[in-house]
Amino acid sequence: MDSPVQATAFQQCTRWDRSLPVRLLFGVNDPKLDDNGGMWKFRVPIYKASVSATNAMDRCSRRAPASSPGDRDELVSVWGKEAGSLPSGPNPGNVLAQGNVVRIIPDLRSTITIDYWNNWVYPNGNLLAAPPSGWPYPELFQFSAVLRFNNNPGGWVGPPAQATAFGGCMTWTDSRPVRLLSGVNDPDVSDNSSSQYPGAPSWKFRVLVYKS
């Protein structure tokens, strides 16, 4: 970026005020390098801008433990027949509020079974978009894990989405607090795996919520 400058011109503290991050490259102002030798040494201190330890996005981006008051770090299981939820329970409350940051890390090796244990399916399903007719969530992947946000008792907030699409850090911007409910994009779950059977397979999601 810009023109080269003398390396020795930065002996004072200089703030980097551009929007693009950069690397530092050093060289020699010499038209003939093949007869050179030795080396110059430069000590390069870089001081990061301070960020509050309570900043939810910062903590999520640094993969810091979700250990501040109000944070959540929980494992959610989604069976082939039963939906998973955070919080858990028959009538879970709202856990994600405006300004909080959520990250959902799927175990991409985990599976459920469909068609009476004859087909094993990973969280992304078969990577084919479901047709408009007959599927609970058209255009999302067939037999995939689906995530929905629900305000208790207000109802659904926003459209359903692929559960595997939240591996990064996302700030919840809606003014309505929500709970997280997940299920299977399958028009018939009666032949899927169930928690009623010991050892039955399920999808596993680690859900982290960082409070603002």
Buried (B, 14 or more C-beta within 10 A) or exposed (E): EEEEEEBEEEEEEEEEEEEEEEEEEEEEEEEEEEEEEEEEEEEEEEEEEEEEEEBBBBBBBEEBEBEBEEBBEBEBBBBBBBBBBBBEEEEBEBBBBEEBBBBBBBBEEBBBBBBEBEBEBBBBBEEEBBEEEEBBBEEBBBBBBBBBBBBBEEEEBEEBBBBBEBEEBBBBEEEBBBBBBBBBBBEEBEBBBBEEEEEBBBBBBBBBBBBB
